Structures are given as C-alpha cells and as structure tokens.
Amino acid sequence: MSISSKGSYTITVDAKEKKVFLFVSGKAEPEAIQGFFNDYSQTVSDIKPSEYELVVNCKEMQVETSDMLEQLAASFNLYKETGFKEITFEVNSAILKMQINRIVRQVNLTNANVVEV
C-alpha cells in the first residue's frame, strides 16, 4: 500500500487489542490520496470502530507543505467520521507535533492525543 516513492502507509488491524495501526512515512502525493482513502474505508468497514483505538504512527512522516494541509485535514476528518473510541498520533518531532495539533483543533477531533515518543 504505497502513497508514492516519496511516502508510504500500512494499515493493520489487531482485533485482540481492538486497535487499528496506521503507519505513515515520507510525504503524500496528491494523486495517491484517494487510494489511501479507499484502503482505509475498506479496512474499517470490517470492524466496529467505536470499540477500537486508532494509533497513527507518524514518526517517519515529514512535515507537510501548506498545499497538502487540506488533504491532511481531510484525512483527520475521515478518522473523526469513522467514530473511533480514541485516536493517538505518535510523533518524534516538535514541529510535526505542532502541525498535527493544529489540524486536530481545526477539525475538532476531540478524542485525539498527540504524543511525542
């Protein structure tokens, strides 16, 4: 499941722990975003999201440029609409943490935590 040669993602469901793990690295390419949305929707259609936690590993994700922030916000809105019990974004950069926190507030994602690990 690749976004582009510059970035990639994987989605894994752990039914025992009731967690969906989303690993994101690099930068997204605009033309590949729809593929991610399709893969994500297919994955969460097989579970009851209100019983699951979404863990988004952003430790290898690059800070997005201003032209991609709208797409990132659309992804966060998708997570919100899915109805997860809790959402955790794992980052290892203060700048990325600020960017993600800003989008979390922008889309009113009230059940999200951004943690620096």
N, C-alpha and C positions, 0 to 999 in steps of 0.2 A: 504494500500500500504506500505508494510514493507520491509526494506532492510534486517534487521535481528533483533534478540533480542537485539543487541547492538546499532542499529540505525534504523531510520525510515524516511519516507518522505511523504509529501502530496502535491498534485498539484491541484490548484484551479484556475479557470478562472472567472474573473469578466468582463463580456462583456460591462457593463455600463461604468466602469472606464477604460476599454481597458488595463487591467493588468492581467498577469499570476503570481500567487503567488506560490512559491515553498518553502516549509518549510522542512529543513533538520535538523536532530538531531542525536547525537551519532557519531558512526563510521560506515562506509560502509563495507560490507563483499564482497570480490571479486566475489563470485558466485552469488550474488544478483544484481550486477550492470546491467546485461543485462535486468532484469525485469524493472529496473528504466528506462533504455533507451527505452524499448518498451512502457511503460506507458507514458513517456514524448512525444514520437513521436506520439502516438495516440491522446494525448491531443492537441498538437499544429497543428495537421492535420485539426482540426475543426475551426481554426481561420486564420486570415491573420496576421502573426507575425510582419510584417513591420509597422503595426498600433498599436502594443502592446508594453508595457514595461514588462520586466521580473523582478520580485522582488524576490530575493533569500534570505530567512531568514536563516542565519547561526548562529544565536545567541545561539543555543543549540548544534551546531556541534562541535565536538572535532577536534583538530589539527590532521591532517592525518600523518601517518608514511611514511617514504620515499618509501616504497614498494607500497603505494596506490596513490602516487602523479601522476603517469602516468594515472591512472583511473580518477582522479580529472581533470587532463588536458584534457582528452578525453571528459568529461562532458562539460568543458568550450568550447571546440571546437564545440561540438554539439550546444551549445547556440549560438555561433558565426554563424554557418552554417544555423541556423534557421532563422536568419535575423531580430531579434527584433529591434525595434526602439531604445530602451535603455535597459540596464541591470544594476540593482542595487543589490549589495551584502551587506546585513546588518549583521554586526558582533558586538560582545561586548568584544572582546579580541584583544589586540595589536599583539599578536603572530599570531593568526589566520588571522588578517588583513594583516600582512606581508606575510604570506603564500599565501593567495588569490591574493594579489597584484603581487607577483612573478609569479604566474601562468597566471594571466591576461596579464602581459607583455610577457611571454613566448609564449602564443598562439596568441598574437597581437589582443586582444579583445578591440578594440579602443572605443567602445561605452559603456564601463563598468565603474561604480563607485563603490568603496568600502567605505562604511560609517560605522563608529563606533557609535552605538546607545546604 
